[in-house]
Amino acid sequence: MRLEDKVVVVTGGNSGIGFGIAKEFQSEGAQGSIIGRNGESLEKASSELGNNFSAIKADVTNLSQLDTAFKQTMDTYGKLDVLVVNAGGGIGEGTLGSVINTKEEDYEKMIDLNLKSVFFTVQKALPYLNDGSSIILIASIAAQKAFEGMTVYAAAKAGVRSFARSFSLDLLHRNIRVNVLSPGTIETPVFGKMGLPAEVVAQAKQQFEELIPVKRIGQPKDMGRVAVFLASEDSSFLLGEEIVADGGVANF
């Protein structure tokens, strides 16, 4: 129970990696809030997490909604010890593209969701975070390795990795640790959002597995376990660091 009595907020905690993190936090004794945009998945996630977690519907690109979400968490739990900035995404309508064909509108949407929202999520949380808290930013292996069609997304995630260093320096006087978790290919609902036939998705997953040295796609639980480490005192000597949890892809 490494997070017993800790209050946490996980953005994008209603599905995928964020939900996997929230579940592992719960198993380690934490309570708190999950934030997401989709009411249906929020309700489902909240039901599975039980009474220790509140579900808050909010868009992380909307600063007033972020304000409300953190105030609501404080009203419910009275403190905040851990912040996981997970909300983001690289796949969806109009998001894939290269420097050759990316439109300004798509560029701005990707930056707003994957970089700007990270900055302001942390800023809006600071008045509520206890001194000595842990902030975990979720980046991506795309910050380490180029992937076709992920040009703007990768740049945003590289910026997130940079934030961990600069935020850590900014917050040294409060002993707030900021570190980064960069996942590789993870089994999440994103595969279902590609708009491809099931057999094509299955083939794509198999191809990913062949490329990953450990020969399997990661699970949200894998990311949750790393996040527990970064949230707990076990990682108290890590500051501005990045853990790449990708099954070895970036190293081989």
N, C-alpha and C positions, 0 to 999 in steps of 0.2 A: 504493500500500500504506500508507494513512494509519493503519491500526490494527495494523501489524506488531508482533508480540511482545506485543500486548495480550491480557489474559485477561478474558473477558466472561461475564456471566450474563444470559440472557433468560428471564423467566418467561412462560409461555404461548408458548414458542418452538417448539412442536410443530406449529402450523398458523397459517394466516391471516397477520395483520400480524406477529406474533412470529416466525414462520418466515421471512417476507420480510426482516425485520431481520437474523436470524441468517445468512441467505444473503449479504446484502450485507456484513455484518461479515466473514464468511469470505473473500469476494473481496478484502477490503482487508487480509487478513493476520492477522485475529484468531483466537483459539481460546478454548474455554471450554465452558460447559454451557447446555443448554436444559432448562427445567423445565416439566412439564405433568402433567395428571391422567390423560390417556388413553394407555394403554400402546401401543395399536396405532398411533396417529398419532405417538407418540414414536419408536417403532421405525422407522417409515417416514421421519420427518424426520432421524433420526440417520444412517440409511443414506445419504440424499441428501447430508447435510453432510460425511460422511466422518470420518476419524480425528481431525480437529482439534476435534470437538465431542462431548461426552458427553451422554447423555440421562438425566435424573433424574426419576423418577416421584414427584411430590409435590403436595399440595393446599396452595395458598398461604393458605388460610383456617385451616390447621392449623399453629400456631407451632412445634411440635416437629418437624414435617416440614420446615419452612423451615430450622430449625437444622441438621438433618441434611443438607439439600441444599447449604448453604453450606460446611459442614465437608467434605463429599465433594468439592466443587469445589477447596477449598484443598488437600486431600490429593492431588488429581490434578495441579494446576497450580502450587501454591505461592504464588499471589497472586491479587488481583482488582483490575482497573483500571476496568471499566465495568459498570454495572448498568442493565438495562432492565426496568422494572416495567410489564409489558404485560398480564399475566393479568387478565381481567375479562370482562364481557359484559352486554349489555342485552336480549338476546332469548333466550327459552327458556320452558319451561312455567311459567306463573304470574308472569312477570316484567313483562309489560306492564300498565300501569294508570295511572289518574289519581288525584288527591286524593279523588275521589268513591268509588272502588271498590278501592283498594289495601289488601290485608290486612296486618296486622302481621307475619305470618310472611314474606310476600313482601318487605315493606320491609326486614326484618332481613337476609334473604338478599342482597338487592341491595347494601346498605351493607357487609355483611361482605366480599363479593367485590370490590366496586369502590372502597371507601374504606378500611375497616379493614385489609384485606390489604395495601394499598399502604403504609400507615404501618408495619406490622410487618415487611414485606419489607425496607424500608430499614433499620429498626432492627436486624434480625437480620444484615444484610449489613455493617453498620458496623465490627464488629471485624475484618473481613477486607479491607475496601477500603483501598487505599493512599491516603495523602494525595495530593491533586491529582487524584483520580479524577473520573469523570463519571457522574452518575446521570440517567437519562432516564425520566421518568414519562409513560406513555401515557394521555392524557385522551380528549377527544372534542369534535367540533363541537357536541355537545349541551350543552356548558358555555357556548357562545356564543349558541345559537339554540334556541328551544323547538320540540319535536316532540311530536305527539300520542302519548300512551301511554308517554312516556319520563320521567315526572316525577321519580321517585326516582333513576333512573340519571343523569339530567342533574344533579341536586343532588350526587350522589356525585362526578361528574366535575368539577364546579365546585370541590368540595373538594380534588380532586387538584391542580387548577391552583393553589389556595391553598397546598397543601403545598410546592410548588416554591419559593415565596417564603420560607416559614417554615423549611423544611429548609435552604435556602441560608444563611439567617442563623444557624441553629443550628450549621452546619458551616463557617463562615468560617475558623475557627482551623485547620482542616485543609485548606483550599483545595480542598474538594470542591464541584464545580459541580453544581447541580440545575436541570434545565430540563424543559420539557414539550413533547411532540409531541401535537397534537390532530388526529386524522384526520377526514375527512369520510366519505362513502360509499365503501367499499373492497370489491373483489371478494374475498370470503372465504367459508369454508364456512357462515357464519351464514345465508346465503340458503337453504341446503339444510335448515336446522333449523327453518324456519318451518312445516313441515308442509303446504305448499301445492302444488298441481299445478305441474308444470314450466312450463306455458304461462303460469300466473299469475305465477310468479317472473320469467319472461322479460319479461312486461309491466311488472312493478314495476321491473325494472332499466332498461327503456326510459324509464319515467317519471322515474326518478332522473337519467338522462343528460340529459333535456330540462331539468331544473331546475339542472343544474351548468353554470356559465358556460363551462367548457372542453369541454363536451359529451362527457364520458366519465366512467365510474366509475373511481376510483383503483385501482391495483394494489398489492399488498404490497411490490413492489419500489420503488414511489414512496416509501413510508414508510421503507423500508430506507435509501434514499439520504439522506433527511433525518436519520435516526438516526445514520448514519455521520458526518455533519457535526457533530452534537451530541456525539458520542463522541470526536471528534478535536480536535487543537489548533486546527483552523480556527475553532472556536467558543469559543476561550479567553476572549473578552471578553463572553460571554453568561452571565448569572447570574440565576436565578429567572425566566427568560423563557419565553414560549410561542410555538411555531410552529404555526399553524393550516394544515394541508395538506389543503384540501378542494375544490380546483378553483375557488375563488372564491365559494362559496355564502354564506359569512358576510359577504362584503363587498358584495354586490350584491342 
